[in-house]
């Protein structure tokens, strides 16, 4: 988890506190859950999860060969 700071309107703050009390969870959890349920945020999360981590690639070992000038190469 990363901690961030945001500015919100008093009405939104009150609504978040009320939702927090009604659900018995922290305001942070309410914000996290509602953001994850938002269609745009959900789309971005799915895209991020689909991207490989930096430096991690899946290649068929049968298509990997060496080139004296370039090192390892994956052919298509």
Secondary structure, DSSP 8 states (H G I E B T S, - for coil): ---------HHHHHHHHHHHHHHTS-HHHHHHHHHHHSHHHHHHHHHHHHS--TT-----GGGEEEETTTEEEE--
